[in-house]
Amino acid sequence: METHTVYILTDSNRTYLEVGYCTDITIRLQETHFTSSGFFSHVPKLNILVYMETFHEIEKALACQHKLRRYTRMQREKLIRLKNPNWLNLCHYTGPNNNRDNKKVVVCA
């Protein structure tokens, strides 16, 4: 069964809040990562996933997306703070060569 996801993305300064819909959130985050980093340098990097809701029916997902798009910024922020009070990134995608096991730590004493 296919899941349908409604999400809100923001930039590092929380200036923009983009409401969207997709069927695979990881593919969508890859698309936004490559689109905002390469071709359009003036477009803010919307790479922080702060809100996500999944549905099994496409009609409910599209209705939720439509409802969230009509919300004011204050209403969107309130919704985000209800489920994600610290505005943490819910999905960490940093690129295709993300290898978390090979990180080196330097400690200066």
C-alpha positions, -999 to +999 in steps of 0.1 A: +000+000+000+013+034-010+017+061+017+011+097+010+030+123+029+022+160+036+052+179+048+066+213+057+101+222+048+121+253+060+155+268+056+181+272+083+168+307+093+132+295+094+124+323+069+104+302+045+078+274+052+070+253+022+040+229+023+041+200+000+029+165-009+047+134-020+046+097-020+083+092-010+098+118+014+134+107+009+132+111-029+116+145-024+143+156+000+169+145-026+152+165-053+151+197-031+187+192-021+199+190-057+175+217-070+184+243-044+221+236-044+230+237-081+209+255-106+191+282-086+216+299-063+192+327-053+166+302-040+168+294-003+178+259+007+147+243+020+164+213+036+150+210+071+119+188+074+100+202+104+065+186+100+054+154+084+020+136+083+013+104+064-019+091+050-031+059+033-056+077+011-046+103-015-078+123-010-071+129+027-035+138+020-044+163-007-071+178+015-046+182+043-021+198+020-048+222+007-057+231+043-021+237+054-015+259+024-044+282+034-029+285+069-012+317+079+024+316+089+014+318+126-009+289+123+018+268+105+043+277+133+018+267+159+012+233+142+049+227+139+055+235+176+028+211+187+045+181+171+081+194+169+087+220+196+124+225+189+120+225+151+144+196+148+151+181+114+129+150+111+148+135+082+186+139+078+196+139+042+229+155+035+237+142+001+244+110-019+279+105-004+267+106+032+288+082+051+282+086+088+306+059+098+337+076+084+334+108+104+365+118+123+364+135+156+393+158+168+395+165+205+418+193+217+427+192+253 
